[in-house]
C-alpha cells in the first residue's frame, strides 16, 4: 500500500512538472513572438509578405521530391499564420509528394489551381493524388499533363467534366517512338465547356476539329511526331477552326497540315505574332495561302521533301508567292535588308530580315530532305 501511494505521488509530481514545462514553453514562445513583432520585417502587411512568399515559391528551383519553399512557413509563428492564410501559396500541389496533395488542396481553399504532372510510369499513389486534384477541376486554371499513352486513361478516367476556369491546357504523349500512337480525345472532352480556355498545346493528342474547345484561343500548338497520320484537317476544317480564333497570337502546326490545296477565301488573323509550320512543304505553302496576318509576325517553316523530289530548291519556291504577298503589304519605309538562301544535302533555309522605321521582323523557312 505504501509503495502504491508513493507511486501515485511520484506520477502526480511528474504530471505537474510536465504541465509546468509546457507552460514555460508557451511563455517562452510568446516572448519570442513579442520580440519578433518588433523586427522591421514584421511590420510588413500580410498581403506584401504573402506576395514575397509567392515570389520565393516561384523562384525556388522546383525539385520533384521536395517542397523547399515551404520552409518559409517554419521561420516563426507569424510567418506560418501568414502562409496558412494565403490560399494561392498552396495552389500548385507537388504530386511526387503525393501524401501532401490533399492538405495542399485543403489549404488552397477556393484559389485557382495549377496542376502539372510528368509521369512515365504508373505510380499508384501519384495517380490517386492526381485523381484527388481532378475533384477540384472546377477551379483548375492551368492543367499540364505529360505521360505515356497507356497511363492517360488511368490518370483521366473521366474526360467529360467541365472546366469553367481553365485558361491553359497542355497534353503531351510521352510514349516511345516505336509505340507512339496519337491519343484521340472525345468530342465532348471537358464536356466541351471551357469558356476561359485561351492556350492549347497538344503533342500526339488529337482533338476533333469540331470540338467546342477550338475557339477564342490566343495560342494553338498542335504537334504530331507521326507524319503519316490520317487525322490531318482539310483546308475547309482548318479555315473554319482558325476563323473561330480572331484573337490568335501564336500558331504552331507540326505534321498537322492539310495536304490538299484549296481556293478558299483566306482567314484573317489580325493579332498573329508567331507562326511556325512543320511538315510537307506543299502543306506549309497551302496554310500560308489560307491565312492573312500582319507582316510583323515572326515566321518559321520546316518543310519535309522526299529525297526523290526533282529538287529541294524547286519545293522551296512554293514559299515565294507568300513572300511576294508579304512584300506587297509592306509600307514604303519598310525594306527587306537581306534575303539569303542556303542549301546542303539535308535542307534548305530561307532567311529574310525586314528593317522598318518602327519595327523589325524576321522570317525563317527550312526545307529538309527526307533521307
Secondary structure by P-SEA (a helix, b strand, c coil): caaaaaaaaaaaaaaaaaaaaaaaaaaaaaaaaaaaaacccccccaaaaaaaaaaaaaacccccccccccccccccaaaaaaaaaccccccccccccccaaaaaaaaacccbbbbbbbbccccaaaaaaaaaaacccccccbbbbbcccccccccccccccccccccbbbbbbccccccbbbbbbcccccccccccccbbbbccccccccccccccccbbbbbbccccccccccaaaaaaaaaacccccbbbbccccccccccccccccccccbbbbbccaaaaaaaaaabbbbccbbbbbbbbbbccccccccccccaaaaaaaaaaaccccccccbbbbbbcccbbbbbbbbbcccbbbbbbbbbbbcc
